[in-house]
């Protein structure tokens, strides 16, 4: 193994999933990174993104801070689907902001040091976007998707929680 002299960053997706799963525990909301036809709404899909034209915030020293762009989709169904998806987006905002304020540490994930909303939640026409991986050409009838984009600056998690099979940081 290499001699590692700088902090190893964890998984952004693990950070998002753990924060959201803890926040929405017991509310019967699916939390994941990918859409699947077997999953029924309501659902929150959160993942690190690479979008054309969208860059993460700059940091003064990338050895210790990690800029990342994330997308949050809320998918709902039913007569009040728009309202429910929008309310779910607001709950996600509160979850992320509280994690930053409380400096919540997620093992193998990290800590949100700074958070900026890059694109406010809004309804999008379907799950296929020109800048993302096409996972589903269109949502089933009656389903609604809202999307928001966030810029996060992350600090590394405790190094003894890193699970990267290619790196074993020094304690």
N, C-alpha and C positions, 0 to 999 in steps of 0.2 A: 504494500500500500504506500501511496505517496505520503510524504511528511507534510501535513496540512498546517499552514501558518495563519489562515484567516478563518472566520466563521463560515460554516456550511449552512446554506439556507434550506429550509424544508419545502414541503409541497404546498403551493398556494391553494390548490383544490382541497387538500385535507384541512387547511385552515378554515376555508369557507364552509365546508360541509360540517365540521365540528361545531363552529359557532352557530350555524343555522339549526342543526339538529338539537343542540342544547336549548336554544331559544324557543323553538317550536315543539318541544317535547310534549307528547300527549295530545296534540291537536290534529292528528291524522292527516298530516300534509307530507307528501313525498318530497324528500330533499335528495337531489342527485346532481350529476354533471351532464348526463345525456338523456335525451328523450327516447322513450320506448313506447310502442303501441300498447303494451300490456299494462301500463301505468294509467290510473284514472286520476283526474284532477280532484282537488287542487294539488299543484306541484310547484316547487321552486327548483330551478336549474341554475347552478352557479358554477362558473369556471373561469380560469385564466384565459385571456383572449389575445389574439393577434389580429388587429383590424387595420386595414389600409387607411392611412391618414390619421390614425389614432395612436399617439405615442404616450407612454407613461410619463409621469413627472420625472424631472431630472433630480438627481441627488448629488451632493458634493463628493461623496466617497462610496462607490459601489462595493467596496470591500465589506462595509458594515450595514448598508441599507440597500434594500432591493425594491426597485420600482416595478409595479405590475398593473396591467389593465385587466379588469374583470367585467364579465357581463352577468347580469341577474335577470332571468326570465321567470315570470309567474304565469302559470297556465291554469285557467279555471273554466268552468262550464256552467250552464244553467241560465235561468232568466236574468240573474243579476251578475253575470260573469264579468262584465266591465268593472262594476263597482267592487267586486270581490278581488279581482286581480290588482286593482289600484290600491285597495286597502292592504293587500298582502305585500305589495311593493313598499308601502309606508312602514309596515312592520319590519321588513328586511332592513330598511334604512335605520330604524331604531336599533335593531340588533347590531349592525355594523358600527354605528356611532357609539353605542354602549361598550362594545368590545374595545374600541379605541380609547374612550374615556377611562375605562377600568383597567386598561393595559392587560387584557386577558391573554394569557400565554397558552398556545395550543402546541402540545408536543408534536414534533416533526412538522409543524406548521409555521409557527412564529407568532409575532405580535404586530398588530396594526399600529404603526407609528403616526401616519397621517392618512387622511382619506379625503378625496375630493370627488364630487359628482360630476362626471364628464358629460352625461346625457340623462336628463330627467326621465322618470318612467313614463312611457307612452305605449299606446296600443300599436302593435305591428301586425301587418296583414297575414303573415304566415311564418312558419319556422325556417323557411329557406331564405337566406340573405346572401347578397352578392359578395360579402366579405367573410362569411363564415362557412363552415363545413355544412353542406346540405344534409340534414338528418331526416327530414320529412318534408315532402313537397308542399303539403298544406295540412293544417290541423283538421280533425274531424268537425263536422257541422256542429255548431253550438259551442265550440271551444274558443277561448280568447287568450291571446298572449300579450302581456305587457313586458317591456324590456327596459332596463336601465344599465348604464355603463359607469363604472367607478374606477378611479385611479387611486391605488394604494401604495404607500411606502411601508415596507415591512422590515422588521428586525428579525434576526435569526432566532430560532427557538433554542432552548437549552441543548447544548451539543450532544449530551448523552441520550437525547430522544431522537436523533437523526436515524432514519432507516434506509438511507441511500446505500444500496448494496455495493456501489463502486467507491464509496468514501467512508472511512471510519475515522471521524474526528478524534483528536486527542481530548481527554477529559479536561 
